[in-house]
Amino acid sequence: MSERNGIDESGQPISVAPPIIISLGLGALAGVAARTSARPLDVIRKRLQVQGINRNPVLYKNTIDSLTGIATKEGAGGLYKGLGPACVAPIP
C-alpha cells in the first residue's frame, strides 16, 4: 500500500526514471524545438553580419527590414534555411 505513495517498505522514496532512450528522445525533441524557434533570428543575424563584406551588397537596414525582405523574396522557408544541418549537428 505504501508503494502507491512513492515510499517503499523501508521508508525510502521510490525513484522512477524513464528509460534512457525516452530521455534521449525527449532531449532531442526539445533541442529541435529550440533550434526551430530561434532559426529565423539566426538567419537574419547572419545576413545582417555579412552584408557589405567582400563586396556583398547592403540589402537590409535593420532586423524588421530583413525579416520582411527575406519573407517577401524567398518566402517563409527562407527564414529556416539551414535548419536541417543545425538540428543534426549536435547529435554525437
KOLNUMI-370010 format. One record per atom (N, C-alpha, C, CB): residue number from 1; residue in three letters; atom name; x, y, z. Coordinates in nm, 4 decimals, always signed. Glycine has a CB too. Layout:
N
+-----+------+------+----------+----------+----------+
| seq | type | atom |        u |        v |        w |
+-----+------+------+----------+----------+----------+
| NUM |  ALA |   CA |        X |        Y |        Z |
...
+-----+------+------+----------+----------+----------+
This chain:
92
+-----+------+------+----------+----------+----------+
| seq | type | atom |        u |        v |        w |
+-----+------+------+----------+----------+----------+
|   1 |  MET |    N |  +0.0820 |  -0.1194 |  +0.0000 |
|   1 |  MET |   CA |  +0.0000 |  +0.0000 |  +0.0000 |
|   1 |  MET |    C |  +0.0861 |  +0.1254 |  +0.0000 |
|   1 |  MET |   CB |  -0.0931 |  +0.0000 |  +0.1198 |
|   2 |  SER |    N |  +0.1990 |  +0.1228 |  +0.0722 |
|   2 |  SER |   CA |  +0.2834 |  +0.2411 |  +0.0783 |
|   2 |  SER |    C |  +0.3556 |  +0.2667 |  -0.0534 |
|   2 |  SER |   CB |  +0.3840 |  +0.2272 |  +0.1902 |
|   3 |  GLU |    N |  +0.3680 |  +0.1640 |  -0.1414 |
|   3 |  GLU |   CA |  +0.4336 |  +0.1833 |  -0.2702 |
|   3 |  GLU |    C |  +0.3546 |  +0.2788 |  -0.3587 |
|   3 |  GLU |   CB |  +0.4518 |  +0.0495 |  -0.3410 |
|   4 |  ARG |    N |  +0.2263 |  +0.2877 |  -0.3391 |
|   4 |  ARG |   CA |  +0.1447 |  +0.3797 |  -0.4182 |
|   4 |  ARG |    C |  +0.1751 |  +0.5246 |  -0.3829 |
|   4 |  ARG |   CB |  -0.0038 |  +0.3509 |  -0.3970 |
|   5 |  ASN |    N |  +0.2273 |  +0.5499 |  -0.2659 |
|   5 |  ASN |   CA |  +0.2594 |  +0.6851 |  -0.2223 |
|   5 |  ASN |    C |  +0.4026 |  +0.7240 |  -0.2568 |
|   5 |  ASN |   CB |  +0.2372 |  +0.6980 |  -0.0735 |
|   6 |  GLY |    N |  +0.4777 |  +0.6365 |  -0.3240 |
|   6 |  GLY |   CA |  +0.6146 |  +0.6647 |  -0.3617 |
|   6 |  GLY |    C |  +0.7155 |  +0.6346 |  -0.2535 |
|   6 |  GLY |   CB |  +0.6266 |  +0.8055 |  -0.4011 |
|   7 |  ILE |    N |  +0.6788 |  +0.5502 |  -0.1550 |
|   7 |  ILE |   CA |  +0.7699 |  +0.5124 |  -0.0460 |
|   7 |  ILE |    C |  +0.7693 |  +0.3606 |  -0.0357 |
|   7 |  ILE |   CB |  +0.7278 |  +0.5789 |  +0.0911 |
|   8 |  ASP |    N |  +0.8884 |  +0.3002 |  -0.0314 |
|   8 |  ASP |   CA |  +0.8943 |  +0.1545 |  -0.0185 |
|   8 |  ASP |    C |  +0.8807 |  +0.1133 |  +0.1277 |
|   8 |  ASP |   CB |  +1.0261 |  +0.1000 |  -0.0772 |
|   9 |  GLU |    N |  +0.8933 |  -0.0176 |  +0.1520 |
|   9 |  GLU |   CA |  +0.8724 |  -0.0703 |  +0.2869 |
|   9 |  GLU |    C |  +0.9745 |  -0.0196 |  +0.3879 |
|   9 |  GLU |   CB |  +0.8761 |  -0.2203 |  +0.2837 |
|  10 |  SER |    N |  +1.0956 |  +0.0162 |  +0.3410 |
|  10 |  SER |   CA |  +1.1984 |  +0.0631 |  +0.4333 |
|  10 |  SER |    C |  +1.1890 |  +0.2140 |  +0.4597 |
|  10 |  SER |   CB |  +1.3359 |  +0.0290 |  +0.3784 |
|  11 |  GLY |    N |  +1.0911 |  +0.2794 |  +0.4003 |
|  11 |  GLY |   CA |  +1.0735 |  +0.4220 |  +0.4240 |
|  11 |  GLY |    C |  +1.1481 |  +0.5116 |  +0.3256 |
|  11 |  GLY |   CB |  +1.1174 |  +0.4544 |  +0.5617 |
|  12 |  GLN |    N |  +1.2161 |  +0.4511 |  +0.2279 |
|  12 |  GLN |   CA |  +1.2917 |  +0.5280 |  +0.1275 |
|  12 |  GLN |    C |  +1.1998 |  +0.5643 |  +0.0104 |
|  12 |  GLN |   CB |  +1.4155 |  +0.4467 |  +0.0767 |
|  13 |  PRO |    N |  +1.2188 |  +0.6835 |  -0.0462 |
|  13 |  PRO |   CA |  +1.1365 |  +0.7194 |  -0.1616 |
|  13 |  PRO |    C |  +1.1708 |  +0.6327 |  -0.2827 |
|  13 |  PRO |   CB |  +1.1548 |  +0.8680 |  -0.1962 |
|  14 |  ILE |    N |  +1.0695 |  +0.6002 |  -0.3601 |
|  14 |  ILE |   CA |  +1.0888 |  +0.5206 |  -0.4811 |
|  14 |  ILE |    C |  +1.1224 |  +0.6156 |  -0.5948 |
|  14 |  ILE |   CB |  +0.9618 |  +0.4349 |  -0.5146 |
|  15 |  SER |    N |  +1.2309 |  +0.5878 |  -0.6644 |
|  15 |  SER |   CA |  +1.2730 |  +0.6688 |  -0.7775 |
|  15 |  SER |    C |  +1.2292 |  +0.6002 |  -0.9066 |
|  15 |  SER |   CB |  +1.4268 |  +0.6915 |  -0.7758 |
|  16 |  VAL |    N |  +1.1500 |  +0.6699 |  -0.9829 |
|  16 |  VAL |   CA |  +1.1044 |  +0.6167 |  -1.1103 |
|  16 |  VAL |    C |  +1.1618 |  +0.7062 |  -1.2195 |
|  16 |  VAL |   CB |  +0.9473 |  +0.6096 |  -1.1175 |
|  17 |  ALA |    N |  +1.2595 |  +0.6539 |  -1.2923 |
|  17 |  ALA |   CA |  +1.3222 |  +0.7287 |  -1.4010 |
|  17 |  ALA |    C |  +1.2794 |  +0.6667 |  -1.5331 |
|  17 |  ALA |   CB |  +1.4778 |  +0.7294 |  -1.3873 |
|  18 |  PRO |    N |  +1.2584 |  +0.7500 |  -1.6337 |
|  18 |  PRO |   CA |  +1.2218 |  +0.6935 |  -1.7640 |
|  18 |  PRO |    C |  +1.3401 |  +0.6200 |  -1.8250 |
|  18 |  PRO |   CB |  +1.1728 |  +0.8041 |  -1.8596 |
|  19 |  PRO |    N |  +1.3144 |  +0.5277 |  -1.9157 |
|  19 |  PRO |   CA |  +1.4255 |  +0.4591 |  -1.9834 |
|  19 |  PRO |    C |  +1.5135 |  +0.5601 |  -2.0566 |
|  19 |  PRO |   CB |  +1.3719 |  +0.3528 |  -2.0829 |
|  20 |  ILE |    N |  +1.6399 |  +0.5258 |  -2.0737 |
|  20 |  ILE |   CA |  +1.7373 |  +0.6184 |  -2.1321 |
|  20 |  ILE |    C |  +1.6982 |  +0.6594 |  -2.2735 |
|  20 |  ILE |   CB |  +1.8760 |  +0.5553 |  -2.1333 |
|  21 |  ILE |    N |  +1.6402 |  +0.5691 |  -2.3503 |
|  21 |  ILE |   CA |  +1.6022 |  +0.6029 |  -2.4876 |
|  21 |  ILE |    C |  +1.4906 |  +0.7075 |  -2.4883 |
|  21 |  ILE |   CB |  +1.5575 |  +0.4764 |  -2.5640 |
|  22 |  ILE |    N |  +1.3998 |  +0.7011 |  -2.3936 |
|  22 |  ILE |   CA |  +1.2933 |  +0.8010 |  -2.3824 |
|  22 |  ILE |    C |  +1.3534 |  +0.9355 |  -2.3445 |
|  22 |  ILE |   CB |  +1.1870 |  +0.7575 |  -2.2779 |
|  23 |  SER |    N |  +1.4453 |  +0.9336 |  -2.2502 |
|  23 |  SER |   CA |  +1.5110 |  +1.0565 |  -2.2068 |
|  23 |  SER |    C |  +1.5886 |  +1.1211 |  -2.3220 |
|  23 |  SER |   CB |  +1.6053 |  +1.0276 |  -2.0891 |
|  24 |  LEU |    N |  +1.6610 |  +1.0389 |  -2.3990 |
|  24 |  LEU |   CA |  +1.7353 |  +1.0913 |  -2.5132 |
|  24 |  LEU |    C |  +1.6411 |  +1.1472 |  -2.6196 |
|  24 |  LEU |   CB |  +1.8237 |  +0.9821 |  -2.5735 |
|  25 |  GLY |    N |  +1.5331 |  +1.0773 |  -2.6451 |
|  25 |  GLY |   CA |  +1.4361 |  +1.1234 |  -2.7445 |
|  25 |  GLY |    C |  +1.3719 |  +1.2543 |  -2.7059 |
|  25 |  GLY |   CB |  +1.3295 |  +1.0198 |  -2.7651 |
|  26 |  LEU |    N |  +1.3354 |  +1.2675 |  -2.5809 |
|  26 |  LEU |   CA |  +1.2747 |  +1.3920 |  -2.5340 |
|  26 |  LEU |    C |  +1.3744 |  +1.5075 |  -2.5376 |
|  26 |  LEU |   CB |  +1.2203 |  +1.3743 |  -2.3922 |
|  27 |  GLY |    N |  +1.4990 |  +1.4786 |  -2.5054 |
|  27 |  GLY |   CA |  +1.6032 |  +1.5808 |  -2.5142 |
|  27 |  GLY |    C |  +1.6253 |  +1.6265 |  -2.6569 |
|  27 |  GLY |   CB |  +1.7331 |  +1.5286 |  -2.4568 |
|  28 |  ALA |    N |  +1.6256 |  +1.5309 |  -2.7502 |
|  28 |  ALA |   CA |  +1.6413 |  +1.5654 |  -2.8920 |
|  28 |  ALA |    C |  +1.5231 |  +1.6477 |  -2.9414 |
|  28 |  ALA |   CB |  +1.6561 |  +1.4383 |  -2.9770 |
|  29 |  LEU |    N |  +1.4037 |  +1.6105 |  -2.8999 |
|  29 |  LEU |   CA |  +1.2842 |  +1.6849 |  -2.9388 |
|  29 |  LEU |    C |  +1.2884 |  +1.8280 |  -2.8849 |
|  29 |  LEU |   CB |  +1.1582 |  +1.6132 |  -2.8887 |
|  30 |  ALA |    N |  +1.3344 |  +1.8448 |  -2.7631 |
|  30 |  ALA |   CA |  +1.3470 |  +1.9779 |  -2.7052 |
|  30 |  ALA |    C |  +1.4510 |  +2.0607 |  -2.7811 |
|  30 |  ALA |   CB |  +1.3848 |  +1.9681 |  -2.5566 |
|  31 |  GLY |    N |  +1.5608 |  +1.9968 |  -2.8201 |
|  31 |  GLY |   CA |  +1.6630 |  +2.0668 |  -2.8973 |
|  31 |  GLY |    C |  +1.6126 |  +2.1113 |  -3.0327 |
|  31 |  GLY |   CB |  +1.7836 |  +1.9793 |  -2.9149 |
|  32 |  VAL |    N |  +1.5370 |  +2.0249 |  -3.0999 |
|  32 |  VAL |   CA |  +1.4801 |  +2.0604 |  -3.2301 |
|  32 |  VAL |    C |  +1.3812 |  +2.1759 |  -3.2150 |
|  32 |  VAL |   CB |  +1.4105 |  +1.9382 |  -3.2943 |
|  33 |  ALA |    N |  +1.2993 |  +2.1718 |  -3.1116 |
|  33 |  ALA |   CA |  +1.2035 |  +2.2799 |  -3.0892 |
|  33 |  ALA |    C |  +1.2749 |  +2.4127 |  -3.0632 |
|  33 |  ALA |   CB |  +1.1115 |  +2.2456 |  -2.9714 |
|  34 |  ALA |    N |  +1.3814 |  +2.4080 |  -2.9857 |
|  34 |  ALA |   CA |  +1.4561 |  +2.5308 |  -2.9559 |
|  34 |  ALA |    C |  +1.5228 |  +2.5863 |  -3.0811 |
|  34 |  ALA |   CB |  +1.5617 |  +2.5045 |  -2.8476 |
|  35 |  ARG |    N |  +1.5837 |  +2.5003 |  -3.1592 |
|  35 |  ARG |   CA |  +1.6501 |  +2.5466 |  -3.2816 |
|  35 |  ARG |    C |  +1.5500 |  +2.5976 |  -3.3839 |
|  35 |  ARG |   CB |  +1.7330 |  +2.4343 |  -3.3426 |
|  36 |  THR |    N |  +1.4353 |  +2.5324 |  -3.3935 |
|  36 |  THR |   CA |  +1.3326 |  +2.5759 |  -3.4882 |
|  36 |  THR |    C |  +1.2779 |  +2.7129 |  -3.4510 |
|  36 |  THR |   CB |  +1.2187 |  +2.4739 |  -3.4940 |
|  37 |  SER |    N |  +1.2602 |  +2.7370 |  -3.3240 |
|  37 |  SER |   CA |  +1.2066 |  +2.8667 |  -3.2832 |
|  37 |  SER |    C |  +1.3090 |  +2.9792 |  -3.2974 |
|  37 |  SER |   CB |  +1.1582 |  +2.8596 |  -3.1398 |
|  38 |  ALA |    N |  +1.4367 |  +2.9465 |  -3.2848 |
|  38 |  ALA |   CA |  +1.5402 |  +3.0504 |  -3.2922 |
|  38 |  ALA |    C |  +1.5980 |  +3.0679 |  -3.4319 |
|  38 |  ALA |   CB |  +1.6516 |  +3.0181 |  -3.1965 |
|  39 |  ARG |    N |  +1.5704 |  +2.9760 |  -3.5241 |
|  39 |  ARG |   CA |  +1.6344 |  +2.9793 |  -3.6557 |
|  39 |  ARG |    C |  +1.6087 |  +3.1070 |  -3.7348 |
|  39 |  ARG |   CB |  +1.5882 |  +2.8630 |  -3.7357 |
|  40 |  PRO |    N |  +1.4854 |  +3.1587 |  -3.7405 |
|  40 |  PRO |   CA |  +1.4661 |  +3.2820 |  -3.8179 |
|  40 |  PRO |    C |  +1.5549 |  +3.3971 |  -3.7709 |
|  40 |  PRO |   CB |  +1.3215 |  +3.3245 |  -3.8105 |
|  41 |  LEU |    N |  +1.5718 |  +3.4109 |  -3.6422 |
|  41 |  LEU |   CA |  +1.6574 |  +3.5180 |  -3.5914 |
|  41 |  LEU |    C |  +1.8043 |  +3.4923 |  -3.6229 |
|  41 |  LEU |   CB |  +1.6386 |  +3.5335 |  -3.4409 |
|  42 |  ASP |    N |  +1.8454 |  +3.3661 |  -3.6260 |
|  42 |  ASP |   CA |  +1.9832 |  +3.3326 |  -3.6644 |
|  42 |  ASP |    C |  +2.0083 |  +3.3679 |  -3.8101 |
|  42 |  ASP |   CB |  +2.0115 |  +3.1832 |  -3.6407 |
|  43 |  VAL |    N |  +1.9124 |  +3.3357 |  -3.8966 |
|  43 |  VAL |   CA |  +1.9268 |  +3.3684 |  -4.0391 |
|  43 |  VAL |    C |  +1.9375 |  +3.5198 |  -4.0575 |
|  43 |  VAL |   CB |  +1.8070 |  +3.3124 |  -4.1209 |
|  44 |  ILE |    N |  +1.8520 |  +3.5940 |  -3.9908 |
|  44 |  ILE |   CA |  +1.8551 |  +3.7401 |  -4.0010 |
|  44 |  ILE |    C |  +1.9879 |  +3.7941 |  -3.9494 |
|  44 |  ILE |   CB |  +1.7380 |  +3.8027 |  -3.9227 |
|  45 |  ARG |    N |  +2.0344 |  +3.7433 |  -3.8368 |
|  45 |  ARG |   CA |  +2.1612 |  +3.7899 |  -3.7794 |
|  45 |  ARG |    C |  +2.2774 |  +3.7665 |  -3.8756 |
|  45 |  ARG |   CB |  +2.1886 |  +3.7190 |  -3.6459 |
|  46 |  LYS |    N |  +2.2831 |  +3.6464 |  -3.9326 |
|  46 |  LYS |   CA |  +2.3926 |  +3.6158 |  -4.0259 |
|  46 |  LYS |    C |  +2.3873 |  +3.7052 |  -4.1491 |
|  46 |  LYS |   CB |  +2.3871 |  +3.4685 |  -4.0685 |
|  47 |  ARG |    N |  +2.2676 |  +3.7268 |  -4.2017 |
|  47 |  ARG |   CA |  +2.2561 |  +3.8100 |  -4.3211 |
|  47 |  ARG |    C |  +2.2968 |  +3.9541 |  -4.2923 |
|  47 |  ARG |   CB |  +2.1134 |  +3.8057 |  -4.3751 |
|  48 |  LEU |    N |  +2.2599 |  +4.0037 |  -4.1763 |
|  48 |  LEU |   CA |  +2.2987 |  +4.1404 |  -4.1402 |
|  48 |  LEU |    C |  +2.4495 |  +4.1495 |  -4.1167 |
|  48 |  LEU |   CB |  +2.2224 |  +4.1868 |  -4.0142 |
|  49 |  GLN |    N |  +2.5099 |  +4.0434 |  -4.0639 |
|  49 |  GLN |   CA |  +2.6531 |  +4.0461 |  -4.0363 |
|  49 |  GLN |    C |  +2.7376 |  +4.0449 |  -4.1628 |
|  49 |  GLN |   CB |  +2.6906 |  +3.9291 |  -3.9498 |
|  50 |  VAL |    N |  +2.6969 |  +3.9691 |  -4.2639 |
|  50 |  VAL |   CA |  +2.7811 |  +3.9541 |  -4.3820 |
|  50 |  VAL |    C |  +2.7552 |  +4.0583 |  -4.4900 |
|  50 |  VAL |   CB |  +2.7619 |  +3.8183 |  -4.4395 |
|  51 |  GLN |    N |  +2.6490 |  +4.1351 |  -4.4786 |
|  51 |  GLN |   CA |  +2.6250 |  +4.2347 |  -4.5831 |
|  51 |  GLN |    C |  +2.7314 |  +4.3435 |  -4.5758 |
|  51 |  GLN |   CB |  +2.4834 |  +4.2962 |  -4.5693 |
|  52 |  GLY |    N |  +2.7787 |  +4.3820 |  -4.6927 |
|  52 |  GLY |   CA |  +2.8823 |  +4.4841 |  -4.7007 |
|  52 |  GLY |    C |  +3.0236 |  +4.4304 |  -4.6898 |
|  52 |  GLY |   CB |  +2.8607 |  +4.5842 |  -4.5946 |
|  53 |  ILE |    N |  +3.0416 |  +4.3013 |  -4.6613 |
|  53 |  ILE |   CA |  +3.1743 |  +4.2415 |  -4.6506 |
|  53 |  ILE |    C |  +3.2045 |  +4.1672 |  -4.7806 |
|  53 |  ILE |   CB |  +3.1834 |  +4.1453 |  -4.5271 |
|  54 |  ASN |    N |  +3.3272 |  +4.1813 |  -4.8325 |
|  54 |  ASN |   CA |  +3.3705 |  +4.1131 |  -4.9547 |
|  54 |  ASN |    C |  +3.2751 |  +4.1384 |  -5.0719 |
|  54 |  ASN |   CB |  +3.3821 |  +3.9633 |  -4.9293 |
|  55 |  ARG |    N |  +3.2408 |  +4.2619 |  -5.0888 |
|  55 |  ARG |   CA |  +3.1550 |  +4.3068 |  -5.1995 |
|  55 |  ARG |    C |  +3.0129 |  +4.2528 |  -5.1941 |
|  55 |  ARG |   CB |  +3.2165 |  +4.2670 |  -5.3295 |
|  56 |  ASN |    N |  +2.9687 |  +4.2033 |  -5.0800 |
|  56 |  ASN |   CA |  +2.8281 |  +4.1666 |  -5.0646 |
|  56 |  ASN |    C |  +2.7469 |  +4.2950 |  -5.0533 |
|  56 |  ASN |   CB |  +2.8060 |  +4.0743 |  -4.9392 |
|  57 |  PRO |    N |  +2.6377 |  +4.3051 |  -5.1268 |
|  57 |  PRO |   CA |  +2.5607 |  +4.4295 |  -5.1227 |
|  57 |  PRO |    C |  +2.4894 |  +4.4478 |  -4.9887 |
|  57 |  PRO |   CB |  +2.4587 |  +4.4319 |  -5.2363 |
|  58 |  VAL |    N |  +2.4664 |  +4.5725 |  -4.9521 |
|  58 |  VAL |   CA |  +2.3890 |  +4.6040 |  -4.8324 |
|  58 |  VAL |    C |  +2.2421 |  +4.6036 |  -4.8731 |
|  58 |  VAL |   CB |  +2.4316 |  +4.7430 |  -4.7695 |
|  59 |  LEU |    N |  +2.1688 |  +4.5033 |  -4.8266 |
|  59 |  LEU |   CA |  +2.0291 |  +4.4864 |  -4.8670 |
|  59 |  LEU |    C |  +1.9296 |  +4.5297 |  -4.7598 |
|  59 |  LEU |   CB |  +2.0040 |  +4.3426 |  -4.9029 |
|  60 |  TYR |    N |  +1.9702 |  +4.5211 |  -4.6336 |
|  60 |  TYR |   CA |  +1.8757 |  +4.5431 |  -4.5244 |
|  60 |  TYR |    C |  +1.9267 |  +4.6517 |  -4.4304 |
|  60 |  TYR |   CB |  +1.8516 |  +4.4126 |  -4.4470 |
|  61 |  LYS |    N |  +1.8326 |  +4.7303 |  -4.3777 |
|  61 |  LYS |   CA |  +1.8687 |  +4.8381 |  -4.2845 |
|  61 |  LYS |    C |  +1.8672 |  +4.7922 |  -4.1391 |
|  61 |  LYS |   CB |  +1.7738 |  +4.9555 |  -4.3016 |
|  62 |  ASN |    N |  +1.7708 |  +4.7044 |  -4.1057 |
|  62 |  ASN |   CA |  +1.7564 |  +4.6618 |  -3.9673 |
|  62 |  ASN |    C |  +1.6894 |  +4.5242 |  -3.9627 |
|  62 |  ASN |   CB |  +1.6747 |  +4.7656 |  -3.8859 |
|  63 |  THR |    N |  +1.6588 |  +4.4779 |  -3.8450 |
|  63 |  THR |   CA |  +1.6027 |  +4.3439 |  -3.8279 |
|  63 |  THR |    C |  +1.4663 |  +4.3301 |  -3.8939 |
|  63 |  THR |   CB |  +1.5916 |  +4.3104 |  -3.6805 |
|  64 |  ILE |    N |  +1.3797 |  +4.4274 |  -3.8723 |
|  64 |  ILE |   CA |  +1.2447 |  +4.4208 |  -3.9291 |
|  64 |  ILE |    C |  +1.2514 |  +4.4259 |  -4.0811 |
|  64 |  ILE |   CB |  +1.1569 |  +4.5362 |  -3.8753 |
|  65 |  ASP |    N |  +1.3377 |  +4.5109 |  -4.1347 |
|  65 |  ASP |   CA |  +1.3535 |  +4.5208 |  -4.2789 |
|  65 |  ASP |    C |  +1.4040 |  +4.3888 |  -4.3371 |
|  65 |  ASP |   CB |  +1.4494 |  +4.6349 |  -4.3144 |
|  66 |  SER |    N |  +1.4977 |  +4.3266 |  -4.2697 |
|  66 |  SER |   CA |  +1.5489 |  +4.1986 |  -4.3196 |
|  66 |  SER |    C |  +1.4436 |  +4.0882 |  -4.3057 |
|  66 |  SER |   CB |  +1.6774 |  +4.1590 |  -4.2439 |
|  67 |  LEU |    N |  +1.3664 |  +4.0883 |  -4.1996 |
|  67 |  LEU |   CA |  +1.2604 |  +3.9895 |  -4.1812 |
|  67 |  LEU |    C |  +1.1583 |  +3.9989 |  -4.2942 |
|  67 |  LEU |   CB |  +1.1914 |  +4.0089 |  -4.0451 |
|  68 |  THR |    N |  +1.1116 |  +4.1177 |  -4.3215 |
|  68 |  THR |   CA |  +1.0126 |  +4.1343 |  -4.4284 |
|  68 |  THR |    C |  +1.0741 |  +4.1105 |  -4.5656 |
|  68 |  THR |   CB |  +0.9512 |  +4.2738 |  -4.4227 |
|  69 |  GLY |    N |  +1.1984 |  +4.1518 |  -4.5841 |
|  69 |  GLY |   CA |  +1.2645 |  +4.1322 |  -4.7126 |
|  69 |  GLY |    C |  +1.2866 |  +3.9859 |  -4.7455 |
|  69 |  GLY |   CB |  +1.3961 |  +4.2040 |  -4.7140 |
|  70 |  ILE |    N |  +1.3346 |  +3.9091 |  -4.6488 |
|  70 |  ILE |   CA |  +1.3576 |  +3.7661 |  -4.6707 |
|  70 |  ILE |    C |  +1.2248 |  +3.6946 |  -4.6933 |
|  70 |  ILE |   CB |  +1.4328 |  +3.7036 |  -4.5506 |
|  71 |  ALA |    N |  +1.1248 |  +3.7254 |  -4.6113 |
|  71 |  ALA |   CA |  +0.9945 |  +3.6606 |  -4.6255 |
|  71 |  ALA |    C |  +0.9300 |  +3.6940 |  -4.7596 |
|  71 |  ALA |   CB |  +0.9018 |  +3.7022 |  -4.5112 |
|  72 |  THR |    N |  +0.9496 |  +3.8164 |  -4.8086 |
|  72 |  THR |   CA |  +0.8910 |  +3.8558 |  -4.9365 |
|  72 |  THR |    C |  +0.9635 |  +3.7913 |  -5.0536 |
|  72 |  THR |   CB |  +0.8934 |  +4.0070 |  -4.9513 |
|  73 |  LYS |    N |  +1.0963 |  +3.7957 |  -5.0524 |
|  73 |  LYS |   CA |  +1.1746 |  +3.7450 |  -5.1660 |
|  73 |  LYS |    C |  +1.1830 |  +3.5929 |  -5.1704 |
|  73 |  LYS |   CB |  +1.3139 |  +3.8019 |  -5.1613 |
|  74 |  GLU |    N |  +1.1991 |  +3.5293 |  -5.0544 |
|  74 |  GLU |   CA |  +1.2243 |  +3.3856 |  -5.0504 |
|  74 |  GLU |    C |  +1.1104 |  +3.3061 |  -4.9889 |
|  74 |  GLU |   CB |  +1.3497 |  +3.3587 |  -4.9745 |
|  75 |  GLY |    N |  +1.0119 |  +3.3722 |  -4.9358 |
|  75 |  GLY |   CA |  +0.9039 |  +3.3036 |  -4.8666 |
|  75 |  GLY |    C |  +0.9429 |  +3.2707 |  -4.7233 |
|  75 |  GLY |   CB |  +0.8657 |  +3.1765 |  -4.9410 |
|  76 |  ALA |    N |  +0.8486 |  +3.2114 |  -4.6531 |
|  76 |  ALA |   CA |  +0.8742 |  +3.1780 |  -4.5124 |
|  76 |  ALA |    C |  +0.9869 |  +3.0762 |  -4.4977 |
|  76 |  ALA |   CB |  +0.7473 |  +3.1238 |  -4.4472 |
|  77 |  GLY |    N |  +1.0046 |  +2.9908 |  -4.5983 |
|  77 |  GLY |   CA |  +1.1116 |  +2.8912 |  -4.5931 |
|  77 |  GLY |    C |  +1.2499 |  +2.9534 |  -4.5916 |
|  77 |  GLY |   CB |  +1.1004 |  +2.7978 |  -4.7098 |
|  78 |  GLY |    N |  +1.2620 |  +3.0749 |  -4.6451 |
|  78 |  GLY |   CA |  +1.3909 |  +3.1431 |  -4.6440 |
|  78 |  GLY |    C |  +1.4394 |  +3.1749 |  -4.5043 |
|  78 |  GLY |   CB |  +1.3827 |  +3.2693 |  -4.7236 |
|  79 |  LEU |    N |  +1.3471 |  +3.1888 |  -4.4115 |
|  79 |  LEU |   CA |  +1.3848 |  +3.2164 |  -4.2725 |
|  79 |  LEU |    C |  +1.4345 |  +3.0914 |  -4.2012 |
|  79 |  LEU |   CB |  +1.2666 |  +3.2750 |  -4.1966 |
|  80 |  TYR |    N |  +1.4102 |  +2.9748 |  -4.2601 |
|  80 |  TYR |   CA |  +1.4508 |  +2.8488 |  -4.1982 |
|  80 |  TYR |    C |  +1.5604 |  +2.7786 |  -4.2760 |
|  80 |  TYR |   CB |  +1.3320 |  +2.7572 |  -4.1848 |
|  81 |  LYS |    N |  +1.6335 |  +2.8511 |  -4.3587 |
|  81 |  LYS |   CA |  +1.7427 |  +2.7902 |  -4.4342 |
|  81 |  LYS |    C |  +1.8486 |  +2.7365 |  -4.3374 |
|  81 |  LYS |   CB |  +1.8054 |  +2.8929 |  -4.5329 |
|  82 |  GLY |    N |  +1.8925 |  +2.6156 |  -4.3645 |
|  82 |  GLY |   CA |  +1.9954 |  +2.5541 |  -4.2812 |
|  82 |  GLY |    C |  +1.9438 |  +2.4905 |  -4.1546 |
|  82 |  GLY |   CB |  +2.0963 |  +2.6545 |  -4.2458 |
|  83 |  LEU |    N |  +1.8135 |  +2.4765 |  -4.1408 |
|  83 |  LEU |   CA |  +1.7578 |  +2.4187 |  -4.0183 |
|  83 |  LEU |    C |  +1.7938 |  +2.2711 |  -4.0035 |
|  83 |  LEU |   CB |  +1.6064 |  +2.4351 |  -4.0167 |
|  84 |  GLY |    N |  +1.7920 |  +2.1958 |  -4.1121 |
|  84 |  GLY |   CA |  +1.8243 |  +2.0524 |  -4.1049 |
|  84 |  GLY |    C |  +1.9635 |  +2.0274 |  -4.0492 |
|  84 |  GLY |   CB |  +1.8129 |  +1.9890 |  -4.2425 |
|  85 |  PRO |    N |  +2.0676 |  +2.0846 |  -4.1101 |
|  85 |  PRO |   CA |  +2.2016 |  +2.0638 |  -4.0547 |
|  85 |  PRO |    C |  +2.2170 |  +2.1172 |  -3.9124 |
|  85 |  PRO |   CB |  +2.3039 |  +2.1293 |  -4.1436 |
|  86 |  ALA |    N |  +2.1469 |  +2.2250 |  -3.8807 |
|  86 |  ALA |   CA |  +2.1567 |  +2.2803 |  -3.7443 |
|  86 |  ALA |    C |  +2.0977 |  +2.1850 |  -3.6417 |
|  86 |  ALA |   CB |  +2.0854 |  +2.4159 |  -3.7358 |
|  87 |  CYS |    N |  +1.9947 |  +2.1098 |  -3.6807 |
|  87 |  CYS |   CA |  +1.9333 |  +2.0142 |  -3.5872 |
|  87 |  CYS |    C |  +2.0142 |  +1.8860 |  -3.5767 |
|  87 |  CYS |   CB |  +1.7907 |  +1.9814 |  -3.6307 |
|  88 |  VAL |    N |  +2.0827 |  +1.8472 |  -3.6846 |
|  88 |  VAL |   CA |  +2.1579 |  +1.7222 |  -3.6843 |
|  88 |  VAL |    C |  +2.2975 |  +1.7417 |  -3.6222 |
|  88 |  VAL |   CB |  +2.1703 |  +1.6676 |  -3.8279 |
|  89 |  ALA |    N |  +2.3507 |  +1.8617 |  -3.6261 |
|  89 |  ALA |   CA |  +2.4870 |  +1.8874 |  -3.5795 |
|  89 |  ALA |    C |  +2.5147 |  +1.8428 |  -3.4347 |
|  89 |  ALA |   CB |  +2.5156 |  +2.0335 |  -3.5916 |
|  90 |  PRO |    N |  +2.4259 |  +1.8646 |  -3.3387 |
|  90 |  PRO |   CA |  +2.4604 |  +1.8261 |  -3.2015 |
|  90 |  PRO |    C |  +2.4534 |  +1.6757 |  -3.1731 |
|  90 |  PRO |   CB |  +2.3698 |  +1.8970 |  -3.1072 |
|  91 |  ILE |    N |  +2.4059 |  +1.5965 |  -3.2681 |
|  91 |  ILE |   CA |  +2.3964 |  +1.4518 |  -3.2433 |
|  91 |  ILE |    C |  +2.5363 |  +1.3924 |  -3.2437 |
|  91 |  ILE |   CB |  +2.3064 |  +1.3816 |  -3.3504 |
|  92 |  PRO |    N |  +2.5728 |  +1.3214 |  -3.1389 |
|  92 |  PRO |   CA |  +2.7082 |  +1.2642 |  -3.1320 |
|  92 |  PRO |    C |  +2.7298 |  +1.1496 |  -3.2289 |
|  92 |  PRO |   CB |  +2.7366 |  +1.2163 |  -2.9923 |
+-----+------+------+----------+----------+----------+
